[in-house]
Every structure is written in structure tokens, then in C-alpha cells.
Amino acid sequence: MNDLVIRDALIVDGLGNAPRHGSLAVKDGRIVAVGDDVGAGRETVDAEGLALAPGIVDLHTHYDAQLTWDPYANPSLGLGVTTVVIGNCGFTIAPCKPQHRDITLRNLTHVEGMSLDALRTGVDWQFESYPEYLDSLERKGTVPNVASFVGHSSVRTFVLGEEASSRAASAKEVEQMRALVVEAMRAGACGFATSTLEQHNGENGIPMPSRLADDHEMKALTGALGEVGKGVFMLTKGMKSTIPWLEEIAASNGRPVMIAAMFIDPNDPERVFREVGQIGEARARGRELWAQVGCFPLGMEFSLAHPYPLEAFLAWRPAIEAEGSDAYRRVLGDPSFRAAIKAEARTAGVPNRFSYHQFAHMRIMSVERPEHRELVGQCVGDLAAAAGKDPFDWFLDFGLEGELDAMVDCKMFNIDEARLPALLSHPHTAVALSDAGAHLSFLCDADFGLHLLGYWCREKGALSLQDAVRTVTSRVADVYRIPDRGRLVPGAFADLLMFDPATVGRTEKVRAADLPAGASRVTRAPKGVHGVWVNGVRAVGTEGVIEGCGRPGRLIRDFRA
């Protein structure tokens, strides 16, 4: 007898085939039958015509730290995600020597917008090496499945220590790092992740360690993937990491390259399409390059007290160094500081950096002073124009008038939604970029899959239901060589999402103070989700996450070549 049978469902198999009504049977965590007559089950669920699809596979999360205290990977699980990939951008917590733990957490606090108190309180350091970290996750157990990158910045810090963010590595140190990457791959990493993005800075504005790597180091560490014959190279690229250079890496190690973050940038809206075109040319030469794209406008909530998007400016460095001190206000008011910011904001060709375009999409959410209440909901760009001021001057003056803690909401990239479908349906793109687990004070895009199904599929008709499901299930699982997931076929793992196609979608953001040490985060609730099963175990019901579901998730260590 089967363990579970789901009857009367609209089966969307994740492989792009047309949906059809039928039933699905599960035994020992795997799908054993799909069709009209699948036999009896110890447990039977009547789907009542709801859609049944594979669980969403999220390629871009930062749950590395959170999973040590939160096995549910909240809020992703409740939003239909059954497999999370951690370690993106190379921002990981393993390998990590005890003497480097605090600097690792302090860097994460800055580069990924995480609460330092939450990290210091919550991270359970039962590991030092990367294999020990995987063992620790497996021993604790998780509710969703987890695949993990080995991260460049952690590897670099493990070998170079405090100098990881200040100098190039010696040939001997590069070999030590390469050995750590090989060790991690053999222990079960899904690949090697790094960042060369200029905006990725750690504490006090110092570059994240991976940004100090020279060409020799990058090619040696990515070459480790070729040595073990498996794994994906994931890169969040900066200006100097060109597509031709990434093609060279793919040619040398024969492994896939996943390139983030490919947004439609209002400062250069054609750049992403030029680069996707270069990716297509590389693929025609046999190099497997992928563009990682998002399916929504990237927006953030922030204040001038903690202005994460503005810290991407190189000229913002004096403010980063002064943040939290009396000197911070002096820096923000300094005319030379402002002139440098304005000049940089007008510089063309700098990818994914805040520019004057964003002020038209920045609205005031809350204020500190009663006399400013009428400004709530208004656009900063409009307010600056009405005052006859440069938008930067208006915004900084506003902050210095007792409003450093006033919150604004700003749409940054992918604002021109009319062009997004060309990226979502492109054969060389992978839809991800949720950043789940990071930037918790600023955003929550963990529901990207539900947004794709609701907004782009149902409301806009840009994708069929079967193509939308395939986009966030089998397609991305196959890119990362994750076996037997992202599809509803006999033999596949029973990772399942039951949803209502008529209502599924995105809900409004809310704040919850549920992190360790009472820190708060932005989160979202599911909409239209009626059930989530991980390896055949129901983890989400109609009322949300089931707290007593156990730890059905698996640490994925085995990947196809």
C-alpha cells in the first residue's frame, strides 16, 4: 500500500507537459505512480481540482547561518519552496576557524543586511571545516532539502586570516584554498560561489575577501570543479568580470557557470540584454553559461541610519566608516561628500548601482517627527523637484532634520516590467534571486515562485502554467544537476506543492520580531498555497507551516556530473 495518495489534482509535472487531472501516489518518500488509478494509500488527500506541482527550487538563498537555529528556513518553506541552495555569492560561515567567527558574522551583518545580535545569539558553531558544517546540518536536520556552495570569502579567510580583504594570495595560499574547495566538493558541495561585485563590502566598507582574488586565484579555485568533475561555478559579477572571461573559465574546467545578478538596470537598460546575447554566443561554442534573473522589481526598505543601497557608492565609504558615530551627520552634510556621490550616480556603465533614476520610485514609509507626517506615501523625487533641490540634497537634508530613522521603500531594478518576460522565458536564464535569508531588514522576495505563478502566469499571461512551473522546478534543478527533483514522475522524490491557480501569488510584506535576540525581519505569508510536502511528508497545510512535521528534508550531497 502507498504511504500517501493525492486524488483529483490538476497535475503540473514540472517538465513542461500540459496539465492533466489525475492522482499521485507516494511510498518511502518517492513518487511511485501518477495517473488515473494509482492504488490506495494509508493517507489520502482530496485535492478537489487544485494544482499539484513539484516544490519550488530556490537557487539563490543565504540561509547558511539561519539553518543552524531554524530548520524550517522560514519563510521559504511556507511559500512553496522545498529545496534551498545556500552559500551564494561566496558568503558562507564555513570553513571558519574559531578566531575568525566574529569577523565573519560582522561582515555578513554588513554585506547581507543581517542582525549582528541575531547572528551572535543564533549561530550554532558545531563545526570548523566545511565537511563538518555539512555534517552538522545533516545531524540537526532540516525541513526543506538543502544544497550548499562552498564560499570563496570563507575559504579565503580560513587561509589568509585578517589579511583576506587586503591583499592578493601567494601561490602557496592559492594551493591551500584550492585544496579546501576540492575537499568541500568531495564532501558534497554543489559548487563554488564567489563575488566580484564592487558593492559587496563587509564591516567598515572593506571589500569582501573574494574581491581581492586575482585572475590566477580565480582560475585555480574554479579549476577545482574540473578536477573533481562536478559542480557549478556561481558568481555575482562586478564590472571587471566580463562574459568572455567567464566563458574562458567554463572552457577551462568544463563546468556550468551561473551569473548573478542580471537585472534590468534603469541606468543602462540594454546591458542585461547585451550580456544575455553574449551568453548565447558562448553557449553556441559549447560553454554552459546561465544568466540568473529575478521575476519582480527589486525593492528595499531602508533608512539613512542604515542605507544599504547607497553603500554601493564607492564615494559613500566615509559615511560607512562614520556610521553610528557623531561624525556620521557631519559626513552626510559635507558638500564635497555630496558632490562625489552625485558625480558617481551620474556615471554610466556601472552595473546595478543606485542612480538618479531610483528617486522616482522611492516613497516615504514612516517618519520620526510629527510635522513630517504629511510626507508619508509621497515620492522623494517629487518632493525634491517641488523644493527645487537635487534629490540627493533633499533626501540627505531630510535625514539630518531628525529623520535618519525614517523608512523609505525604493524600487531599484527590473522596474520596466514590460521587458521582463523576455528574460523570464529566455532559454539561457534561470529564475531565482530571492536572496532569502539575507537583507532581512530590507526585503523579502522568498515568494518569487508564487509571484511567477500568480502575476506572470495568471494575471499577465506571459507564461503558461506548465512553463511557469517548469521554470522554478525541473529547469533550475537540472542546471545544478540535482537528481530526481523538480518533477512529478515515478522515481522522483515527493517534493510537492498544492496550490490554487486562481489565487496563488504575492502578499504584502509584514515585519516580525522572531529572530534570535528579538531582532526583526521583513517576511511574507503564502497566498493560494494549500499544501507542501518534502520527501512525502506534509510540512505545510492550509493554515501554514506544520510545526510537528519532523525534519523530512535531505542534505543533498550527490549531484550529476
VONU-334330 format. One line per field, with one value per residue (C-alpha): z, y, x; chain. Coordinates in nm, 4 decimals, padded with zeros to 6 digits, m for minus. Last residue first. Layout:
<atoms>
Z Z ...
Y Y ...
X X ...
marnu A ...
</atoms>
This chain:
<atoms>
Z m01.3404 m01.1517 m00.7931 m00.4652 m00.1448 m00.0975 00.2715 00.2980 00.4324 00.6351 00.9721 01.1869 01.0830 01.4271 01.3452 01.0411 00.8355 00.7179 00.7936 00.4719 00.5432 00.5167 00.6059 00.4699 00.4432 00.1024 00.0545 00.1394 00.1068 00.0743 00.0944 00.0237 m00.1054 m00.2542 m00.0793 00.1463 00.4200 00.3790 00.5881 00.6783 00.9782 01.3444 01.6053 01.9329 02.0350 01.7862 01.5081 01.5611 01.5582 01.2549 00.9974 00.7161 00.3383 00.1293 m00.0294 m00.3544 m00.5626 m00.5846 m00.6131 m00.9305 m00.9716 m00.6311 m00.4870 m00.3969 m00.3907 m00.3805 m00.3139 m00.3494 m00.4704 m00.8291 m00.9094 m01.0845 m01.2333 m01.0836 m01.1482 m00.9664 m00.8011 m00.9122 m00.9346 m00.8626 m01.1549 m01.0735 m01.4108 m01.3817 m01.0597 m01.2249 m01.5146 m01.3117 m01.0676 m01.0967 m01.4757 m01.5084 m01.3033 m01.5205 m01.8363 m01.7272 m01.6197 m01.9465 m01.9324 m02.0093 m01.9371 m01.7340 m01.4491 m01.4362 m01.5426 m01.4680 m01.1569 m00.9940 m01.0912 m01.1078 m00.7824 m00.6152 m00.7290 m00.6070 m00.2592 m00.0880 m00.2017 00.1458 00.1780 00.3912 00.7464 00.6351 00.3779 00.3675 00.4395 00.1011 m00.1600 m00.3984 m00.6985 m00.8857 m01.2447 m01.4566 m01.7987 m02.1173 m02.2893 m02.2396 m02.0988 m01.7871 m01.9680 m02.2487 m01.9934 m01.8021 m02.0725 m01.9865 m01.6200 m01.6514 m01.2800 m01.3006 m01.0638 m00.7589 m00.6279 m00.3099 00.0184 00.2703 00.6477 00.8713 01.1086 00.9910 01.0107 01.2622 01.0086 00.9013 00.7213 00.5286 00.4343 00.2978 00.0928 m00.0386 m00.1264 m00.3014 m00.4955 m00.6192 m00.4888 m00.6281 m00.3351 m00.5631 m00.7523 m00.4298 m00.3133 m00.6498 m00.6435 m00.2830 m00.3714 m00.1103 00.0985 00.4302 00.3704 00.5589 00.8766 00.8644 01.1449 01.3716 01.3544 01.3209 00.9743 00.8024 00.4531 00.2361 m00.1292 m00.3680 m00.7280 m00.8948 m00.6817 m00.8439 m01.1758 m01.0069 m00.9590 m00.7199 m00.8596 m01.0504 m01.3160 m01.3566 m01.7266 m01.6904 m01.4112 m01.2970 m00.9527 m00.9167 m00.9738 m00.7275 m00.4599 m00.5069 m00.4841 m00.1658 00.0029 m00.1073 00.0311 00.3755 00.5335 00.5261 00.6606 00.9512 01.0434 01.0539 01.2677 01.5786 01.5471 01.4315 01.0731 01.0399 00.8365 00.6229 00.5692 00.4537 00.2128 00.0362 m00.2521 m00.3683 m00.3962 m00.3130 00.0376 m00.1029 m00.1324 00.2317 00.3907 00.7630 00.9505 00.6192 00.6351 00.4354 00.2673 m00.0497 m00.3956 m00.6756 m00.9359 m00.9854 m01.1762 m01.0970 m01.3247 m01.3122 m01.6501 m01.7379 m01.9083 m02.0423 m02.2944 m02.6193 m02.8703 m02.9265 m02.5492 m02.5637 m02.8258 m02.6132 m02.3121 m02.5194 m02.6025 m02.2338 m02.1798 m02.4370 m02.2933 m01.9418 m02.0628 m02.2506 m01.9512 m01.8552 m01.5606 m01.5282 m01.4691 m01.5991 m01.3635 m01.4101 m01.0693 m01.0989 m01.3373 m01.3091 m01.4822 m01.5804 m01.5711 m01.8391 m01.6349 m01.8910 m02.1291 m01.8463 m01.7120 m02.0556 m02.0921 m01.7659 m01.9161 m02.2295 m02.0059 m01.8299 m01.4654 m01.4491 m01.3733 m01.0906 m01.1033 m00.8532 m00.9493 m00.9200 m01.0538 m01.0664 m00.9570 m01.0973 m01.2409 m00.9256 m01.1057 m01.3220 m01.0111 m00.8688 m01.1770 m01.0295 m00.7479 m00.9743 m01.2258 m00.9571 m00.7839 m01.1043 m01.2053 m00.8793 m00.5684 m00.3585 m00.4256 m00.2643 00.0746 00.0957 00.0390 00.3451 00.3971 00.7745 00.8012 00.4720 00.1207 m00.1806 m00.3906 m00.6184 m00.7247 m00.7615 m00.5789 m00.5284 m00.5269 m00.5733 m00.6436 m00.5176 m00.2076 m00.1030 00.0901 m00.2329 m00.3339 00.0055 m00.0023 m00.3552 m00.2415 00.0602 m00.1604 m00.3903 m00.0921 00.0160 m00.3409 m00.3540 m00.0257 m00.1681 m00.4808 m00.2602 m00.2126 m00.3109 m00.0370 00.1932 00.2500 00.3392 00.5540 00.8821 00.8118 00.4833 00.4736 00.6510 00.5335 00.1698 00.2122 00.3805 00.1060 m00.1670 m00.0442 m00.0726 m00.2207 m00.0401 m00.1299 00.1244 00.1259 00.3270 00.6871 00.8103 01.0222 01.3131 01.2102 00.8432 00.9141 01.1420 00.8872 00.6249 00.8600 00.9470 00.5743 00.5518 00.8372 01.1726 01.3011 01.5822 01.5845 01.6491 01.5071 01.6956 01.9516 01.7535 01.4339 01.5905 01.7625 01.4332 01.2503 00.8815 00.5916 00.3621 00.3157 00.6535 00.9002 00.6969 00.7502 01.1231 01.1296 00.9545 01.1713 01.4786 01.3696 01.2599 01.5803 01.5870 01.2368 00.9645 00.6702 00.6707 00.7511 00.3920 00.1695 m00.1542 m00.3628 m00.2814 00.0063 00.0230 m00.2296 m00.0988 m00.1889 m00.0944 m00.1592 m00.1541 00.0351 00.3720 00.3221 00.2212 00.5349 00.7277 00.6563 00.8612 01.0456 01.2191 01.4522 01.2370 00.9300 00.9850 00.9301 00.5824 00.4894 00.2190 m00.0755 m00.4532 m00.6317 m00.4915 m00.6091 m00.5879 m00.4905 m00.7794 m00.8897 m00.7814 m00.8972 m00.7126 m00.8503 m00.5170 m00.3927 m00.1942 00.0306 00.1164 00.3876 00.4171 00.0398 m00.2230 m00.5855 m00.8525 m01.0942 m01.3071 m01.3379 m01.1499 m00.9663 m00.7354 m00.6254 m00.3653 00.0113 00.1030 m00.0990 m00.2767 m00.5111 m00.7477 m00.8911 m01.2086 m01.3988 m01.6679 m01.7083 m02.0444 m02.0315 m01.9366 m01.7237 m01.3883 m01.3840 m01.3494 m01.2270 m01.1717 m00.8705 m00.8096 m00.5712 m00.3582 m00.2333 00.0512 00.2099 m00.0724 00.0000
Y 01.5248 01.4541 01.5680 01.3801 01.5817 01.6974 01.7470 01.5963 01.7469 01.5450 01.7002 01.6487 01.7701 01.8999 02.2706 02.2406 02.5563 02.7335 02.7013 02.5139 02.2758 02.2958 02.0270 01.7191 01.4376 01.2736 01.3832 01.7371 01.8014 02.1448 02.2118 02.4584 02.7590 03.0335 03.3153 03.2472 03.4920 03.7391 03.8487 04.1580 04.1000 04.1846 04.1054 03.9589 03.8195 03.5361 03.6277 03.6491 04.0219 04.0102 04.2808 04.2495 04.2496 04.2333 03.9061 03.7509 03.4964 03.1967 03.2838 03.1259 02.8758 02.7266 02.5490 02.2084 02.1979 01.8643 01.7255 01.3520 01.2477 01.1271 00.7550 00.7838 01.1319 01.4640 01.6760 01.9260 01.6641 01.3340 01.4489 01.7985 01.8730 02.2448 02.3380 02.0367 02.1623 02.5027 02.3582 02.0943 02.3371 02.7165 02.7467 02.4184 02.5642 02.8773 02.6675 02.4407 02.7342 02.9163 03.2171 03.5878 03.5572 03.8776 03.7911 03.4110 03.3352 03.6466 03.7559 03.4352 03.1636 03.3939 03.5622 03.2223 03.1363 03.4670 03.4159 03.4404 03.8030 03.9560 04.2975 04.5491 04.4260 04.0650 04.1551 03.7857 03.4597 03.4530 03.6383 03.5647 03.5938 03.2953 03.2484 03.0809 03.2287 03.0766 02.9663 03.3092 03.2928 03.5027 03.7383 03.8399 03.8473 04.1236 04.3888 04.5254 04.5193 04.8292 04.8495 04.5467 04.7350 04.9633 05.0090 05.2122 05.1978 05.4639 05.4464 05.7438 05.6589 05.9375 06.1704 06.4389 06.7147 06.5438 06.2783 06.5336 06.7169 06.3894 06.3268 06.6821 06.7043 06.3668 06.4655 06.7913 07.0685 07.2933 07.2126 07.0771 06.8754 06.7261 06.6282 06.4698 06.2605 06.1612 06.0271 06.0746 05.7986 05.9626 06.3290 06.4538 06.3102 06.5432 06.7768 06.4741 06.3910 06.0288 05.9464 05.6367 05.4902 05.7636 05.6643 05.5991 05.5097 05.8444 05.8627 05.5419 05.7020 05.9261 05.6242 05.3325 05.0754 04.7627 04.7898 05.0934 05.1829 05.5474 05.7704 06.0069 05.8473 05.8766 06.2508 06.2928 06.0918 06.2920 06.6221 06.5058 06.4227 06.7576 06.9411 06.7730 06.7285 06.3494 06.3457 06.5745 06.3583 06.0485 06.2184 06.1757 05.7992 05.5088 05.5217 05.7076 05.4448 05.3793 05.7531 05.7932 05.4966 05.6514 05.7603 05.3998 05.4015 05.0639 05.1962 05.3826 05.0618 04.9631 05.2944 05.2035 05.5305 05.6757 05.4333 05.1233 04.9250 04.7573 04.6873 04.4555 04.4673 04.1115 03.7934 03.7823 03.6724 03.4379 03.4309 03.0898 02.9839 02.6349 02.6702 02.4739 02.7447 02.8206 02.8540 03.1349 03.3195 03.2823 03.4172 03.7161 03.7812 03.7559 04.0187 04.2566 04.2021 04.2783 04.5935 04.7390 04.9088 05.1056 05.3377 05.1791 04.8423 04.5428 04.2889 04.0024 03.9260 03.6795 03.4503 03.0715 02.8989 02.5323 02.3161 02.2215 02.3469 02.5526 02.6361 02.7423 02.9686 03.1208 03.1781 03.3701 03.5977 03.6468 03.7333 04.0041 04.0087 04.3565 04.5375 04.3089 03.9653 03.7593 03.4285 03.0662 02.7938 02.4718 02.1283 01.8102 01.6545 01.6659 01.8362 02.0440 02.1869 02.2584 02.4711 02.7288 02.7669 02.7848 03.0167 03.2590 03.2548 03.3205 03.6008 03.7861 03.7459 04.0588 04.0701 03.7285 03.8773 04.1121 04.4617 04.6861 04.9231 04.9366 04.5759 04.3936 04.5234 04.3778 04.6881 04.6257 04.2883 04.0280 03.7607 03.3903 03.0504 02.7013 02.4007 02.1675 02.0861 01.7194 01.6217 01.5738 01.9289 02.0624 01.8838 02.0107 02.3657 02.3308 02.2009 02.5007 02.7314 02.5711 02.5916 02.9600 03.0105 02.8551 03.0740 03.3800 03.5443 03.9027 04.1568 04.3444 04.1540 03.8181 03.9830 03.9030 03.5307 03.4352 03.0640 03.0465 03.3998 03.2944 02.9846 03.1915 03.4546 03.1889 03.0012 02.6276 02.6006 02.4121 02.2080 02.1851 01.9997 02.1651 02.0634 02.0465 01.8010 01.8665 01.5886 01.6798 02.0448 01.9500 01.7067 01.9799 02.2141 01.9432 01.8964 02.2737 02.2733 02.4422 02.2981 02.2929 02.6716 02.7162 03.0555 03.2139 03.4615 03.6069 03.6014 03.7605 04.0277 04.1001 04.1426 04.0625 04.3088 04.0797 04.2756 04.4462 04.1859 03.9181 04.1010 04.1183 03.7480 03.6502 03.8942 03.7231 03.3691 03.4250 03.3123 02.9945 02.8946 02.9061 02.6765 02.7520 03.0532 03.1395 03.4457 03.3005 03.4884 03.2081 02.9714 02.8196 02.6364 02.5785 02.2870 02.2544 02.6123 02.6606 02.9889 02.8163 02.6630 02.9937 03.1896 03.0485 02.8036 02.5377 02.4102 02.7465 02.7674 02.6387 02.6938 03.0689 03.0848 02.9328 03.0511 03.2838 03.1853 03.1820 02.8589 02.8273 02.5014 02.5210 02.2043 01.9907 02.0646 01.9789 02.2226 02.2209 02.0082 01.8989 01.7998 01.5109 01.3810 01.0120 00.8654 00.4939 00.4941 00.3024 00.2478 00.4837 00.4627 00.7763 00.8753 00.9300 00.6440 00.5710 00.9194 00.8965 00.9418 00.5768 00.5495 00.8269 00.8123 01.0783 01.1292 01.2723 01.5809 01.6981 01.9905 02.0141 01.8972 02.1445 01.9104 02.0332 01.7755 02.0017 01.7546 01.9159 01.7095 01.4750 01.2427 01.2740 00.9312 00.8850 00.5916 00.3547 00.0000
X 02.8288 02.5092 02.4935 02.5173 02.5365 02.1773 02.1088 01.7655 01.4460 01.1948 01.2834 00.9735 00.6287 00.5368 00.5430 00.3171 00.3778 00.0640 m00.3077 m00.3905 m00.1090 00.2692 00.5247 00.3477 00.5989 00.6485 01.0087 00.9006 00.5279 00.3687 m00.0045 m00.2845 m00.0877 m00.3081 m00.1268 00.1679 00.2714 00.5558 00.8548 01.0557 01.2777 01.3053 01.5685 01.4415 01.7814 01.7278 01.4833 01.1077 01.0356 00.8049 00.7514 00.4989 00.5300 00.2151 00.1117 00.2347 00.0509 m00.1780 m00.5480 m00.6872 m00.4025 m00.4932 m00.1926 m00.0515 00.3291 00.5105 00.8574 00.7967 01.1406 01.1348 01.1017 00.7663 00.7278 00.6276 00.9339 01.1591 01.3749 01.5239 01.8862 02.0170 02.2490 02.2554 02.1069 01.8740 01.7196 01.6719 01.4746 01.2957 01.1324 01.1162 01.0853 00.8929 00.6084 00.5910 00.6073 00.3220 00.1061 00.1669 00.3961 00.3430 m00.0285 m00.0151 m00.2518 m00.2336 00.1249 00.3267 00.1403 00.0247 00.2696 00.5731 00.4733 00.4371 00.7880 00.9339 00.7868 01.1276 01.1435 01.1588 01.3194 01.5086 01.5650 01.6033 01.8659 01.9526 01.7681 01.6002 01.8078 01.5166 01.7472 01.5950 01.4765 01.7432 01.8188 01.9616 01.6394 01.4768 01.1238 01.1838 01.4202 01.1858 00.9041 01.0894 01.0693 00.7262 00.8238 01.0409 01.1294 01.3579 01.5918 01.5788 01.2273 01.2567 01.0694 01.1667 01.1882 01.2610 01.5451 01.7747 01.4753 01.5752 01.6338 01.9580 01.7590 01.5544 01.8751 02.0125 01.6989 01.6693 02.0402 02.0324 01.7196 01.8814 01.6617 01.3894 01.1617 00.8891 01.1508 01.2852 00.9370 00.8606 01.1792 01.1144 00.7703 00.4974 00.3439 00.4324 00.5181 00.2118 00.3582 00.6601 00.5475 00.5096 00.8830 01.0003 00.8725 00.7360 00.7005 00.8499 00.8485 01.1361 01.0457 01.1167 01.4312 01.5571 01.6520 01.9098 02.1328 02.1807 02.4210 02.3330 02.6019 02.8284 02.8142 02.7178 02.8430 02.5673 02.5400 02.9182 02.9052 02.6200 02.8000 03.1219 02.9341 02.7607 03.0890 03.2335 02.9286 02.9635 02.6191 02.6192 02.9756 02.8900 02.5921 02.8115 03.0776 02.8627 02.9103 02.6924 02.8154 03.1474 03.3338 03.0271 02.9830 03.3430 03.2915 02.9915 03.2167 03.2460 02.8687 02.7137 02.6556 02.3577 02.1545 02.2277 02.1280 02.1311 02.0670 01.9514 01.6622 01.5794 01.3037 01.4226 01.2896 01.3908 01.1167 00.9945 01.0818 01.4529 01.7337 02.0329 02.2053 02.3472 02.6707 02.7303 03.0117 02.9654 03.0530 02.6836 02.6670 02.9217 02.7168 02.4035 02.5890 02.6964 02.3296 02.2439 02.5118 02.3678 02.0181 02.1400 02.3134 02.0169 01.8555 02.1675 02.0851 01.7408 01.9124 01.7189 01.8688 02.1142 02.2581 02.4116 02.5990 02.5764 02.8706 02.8421 03.1583 03.4108 03.7063 03.8992 03.6150 03.3860 03.6596 03.7207 03.3461 03.3569 03.6209 03.4069 03.1067 03.3036 03.4007 03.5529 03.2275 03.1230 02.9743 02.7846 02.9406 02.8297 03.0597 02.8594 02.9769 03.1247 03.4390 03.6515 03.9406 03.7080 03.5499 03.8954 03.9600 03.7231 03.9737 04.2788 04.1130 04.0050 04.3423 04.5371 04.2987 04.3429 04.1308 04.0779 03.7025 03.6645 03.7546 03.4531 03.5824 03.6215 03.3292 03.3575 03.2413 03.1996 03.1618 02.9856 02.9120 03.2102 03.0719 03.3477 03.1512 03.2129 03.0478 03.1956 02.9768 02.7063 02.9097 02.9024 03.2148 03.4115 03.3282 03.4310 03.7676 03.8313 03.7486 03.9777 04.2612 04.2185 04.2468 04.5739 04.7029 04.6150 04.7981 05.1144 05.0957 05.0599 04.7228 04.6477 04.5924 04.3549 04.0324 04.1882 04.4539 04.2746 04.3019 04.4667 04.3727 04.0351 03.9526 03.9966 03.7824 03.5120 03.5176 03.5111 03.2064 03.1464 02.8001 02.5256 02.2196 01.9386 01.6068 01.3322 01.2569 01.6135 01.8086 02.0418 02.2811 02.2651 02.3350 02.6256 02.7676 02.7573 02.9423 03.1948 03.2662 03.3291 03.5780 03.5201 03.1966 02.9434 02.9219 02.5488 02.4609 02.1688 02.2944 02.5844 02.3786 02.0716 02.2809 02.4599 02.1292 02.1689 02.1903 02.3846 02.7082 02.7034 02.5862 02.7604 03.0912 03.0297 02.9464 03.2692 03.4651 03.3192 03.3933 03.7520 03.9257 03.7161 03.8352 03.5709 03.5039 03.2236 03.0056 02.9177 02.9132 03.0542 02.7950 02.5518 02.6233 02.2757 02.0565 01.7049 01.4768 01.1079 00.9970 00.6191 00.5970 00.5634 00.9066 01.0636 00.9661 01.1383 01.4169 01.2332 01.5442 01.5877 01.8909 02.1796 01.9639 01.9823 02.3587 02.3767 02.0238 02.1537 01.9357 01.9704 01.8787 01.5270 01.3668 00.9877 00.8021 00.6807 00.3259 m00.0274 m00.2945 m00.6266 m00.9098 m01.0531 m00.7070 m00.8546 m00.5791 m00.5470 m00.3273 m00.2572 m00.2856 m00.4796 m00.3897 m00.2618 m00.5554 m00.5937 m00.2305 00.0945 00.2630 00.5559 00.6590 00.9315 00.9490 00.9069 00.5852 00.3957 00.0954 m00.0366 m00.3839 m00.5306 m00.6345 m00.3981 m00.1595 00.0200 00.3827 00.6525 00.8624 00.7352 00.4541 00.1533 m00.1114 m00.4511 m00.5479 m00.8394 m00.6530 m00.3393 m00.2287 00.0178 00.2025 00.1148 00.0000
marnu A A A A A A A A A A A A A A A A A A A A A A A A A A A A A A A A A A A A A A A A A A A A A A A A A A A A A A A A A A A A A A A A A A A A A A A A A A A A A A A A A A A A A A A A A A A A A A A A A A A A A A A A A A A A A A A A A A A A A A A A A A A A A A A A A A A A A A A A A A A A A A A A A A A A A A A A A A A A A A A A A A A A A A A A A A A A A A A A A A A A A A A A A A A A A A A A A A A A A A A A A A A A A A A A A A A A A A A A A A A A A A A A A A A A A A A A A A A A A A A A A A A A A A A A A A A A A A A A A A A A A A A A A A A A A A A A A A A A A A A A A A A A A A A A A A A A A A A A A A A A A A A A A A A A A A A A A A A A A A A A A A A A A A A A A A A A A A A A A A A A A A A A A A A A A A A A A A A A A A A A A A A A A A A A A A A A A A A A A A A A A A A A A A A A A A A A A A A A A A A A A A A A A A A A A A A A A A A A A A A A A A A A A A A A A A A A A A A A A A A A A A A A A A A A A A A A A A A A A A A A A A A A A A A A A A A A A A A A A A A A A A A A A A A A A A A A A A A A A A A A A A A A A A A A A A A A A A A A A A A A A A A A A A A A A A A A A A A A A A A A A A A A A A A A A A A A A A A A A A A A A
</atoms>
